Amino acid sequence: MVITRRRTSVLAVVVLQVLGTWDGAMACLPYVSRDVWSANPPRSVDKFPGPIPFVIIHHTYEPAACYTPADCCKAMQAIQRFHQQDRGWNDIGYSFVVGGDGRIYQGRGFNVVGAHAPRYNDKSVGICLIGDWRVDLPPENMLAAVQTLIDYGVRMNIIASNYTLIGHRQTRPTECPGDRLFKEIQTWAHFSPMMDVVDPNSIPT
Ligand SMILES: *[C@@H]1O[C@H](CO)[C@@H](O)[C@H](O)[C@H]1NC(C)=O
C-alpha cells in the first residue's frame, strides 16, 4: 500500500511535469482588460470581419519602457490620452499593447478598426511594445507576450493561420518599430519582407 502510494505520487509528479511542459506551449494570456487599466471609453467602435490577415508590430518610442504593472498602467493612460485628446482619434490607436511587466494590455482589441497603420487598420492586429526599441532589444518577457498573443489569436481562428507579420515601417515612412526590434521580428515566423510604403498625407484617410 505504501509502495503503491509512492509509485502513484511519482507518477503524479511525472504527469504534472508533462502537463507543465504542455502548459508552456499553451500559455495562459497575461491579459489586462480595458477596465483594469482604467481606459476611457472609445468615442466609437468600427468592426471588421476576421480571420485577420496581418499582424503589425510597433513601438511607442514614447512613453519609455515600463517594468511594473503600476507604471505600465500609467503608460497606457498616457498613450490613450495622447491618441484621443491630442490626435483626436476615437481611442488608443493600437489593438494591443505589451508592457515591460510582461502583460498584454487591451487596446481596441481584435476585429476593431485601429489607427496605427494607414490602409491596414481594417485588416490587421496592431501590437505595440511600450518603449524605445531603436537600440535595445525588448526584454524576453515582452517578446514572449507578443508571441503568446499571436498564438492565441491563431488558435481561436481570430488571426488567419497564414497571417503575414510586418513592422510599421513597411507600410509608411517611419522608424517604428525601432531598428533593434525590427531586426528581431525579421527572425519571427510569418515575417514578410514586403514593402508597401505610402505617405499617409498623400492618401485620403
Ligand atoms: C491565406 O489563406 C487565404 C484563404 O485560403 C488566402 O485567400 C490568402 O491569400 C492566404 N494568404 C497568404 C498570405 O498566403
PDBQT file of the ligand as one rigid body, heavy atoms in Angstrom, charges set to zero:
ROOT
HETATM    1  C1  LIG A 301      -4.190  32.813 -46.705  1.00  0.00    +0.000 C 
HETATM    2  O1  LIG A 301      -5.273  31.945 -46.947  1.00  0.00    +0.000 OA
HETATM    3  C2  LIG A 301      -6.394  32.601 -47.541  1.00  0.00    +0.000 C 
HETATM    4  C3  LIG A 301      -7.546  31.613 -47.570  1.00  0.00    +0.000 C 
HETATM    5  O2  LIG A 301      -7.171  30.403 -48.112  1.00  0.00    +0.000 OA
HETATM    6  C4  LIG A 301      -5.992  33.119 -48.907  1.00  0.00    +0.000 C 
HETATM    7  O3  LIG A 301      -7.085  33.785 -49.533  1.00  0.00    +0.000 OA
HETATM    8  C5  LIG A 301      -4.827  34.102 -48.752  1.00  0.00    +0.000 C 
HETATM    9  O4  LIG A 301      -4.360  34.538 -50.000  1.00  0.00    +0.000 OA
HETATM   10  C6  LIG A 301      -3.679  33.447 -47.976  1.00  0.00    +0.000 C 
HETATM   11  N1  LIG A 301      -2.704  34.479 -47.666  1.00  0.00    +0.000 N 
HETATM   12  C7  LIG A 301      -1.397  34.300 -47.754  1.00  0.00    +0.000 C 
HETATM   13  C8  LIG A 301      -0.528  35.422 -47.351  1.00  0.00    +0.000 C 
HETATM   14  O5  LIG A 301      -0.909  33.249 -48.174  1.00  0.00    +0.000 OA
ENDROOT
TORSDOF 0
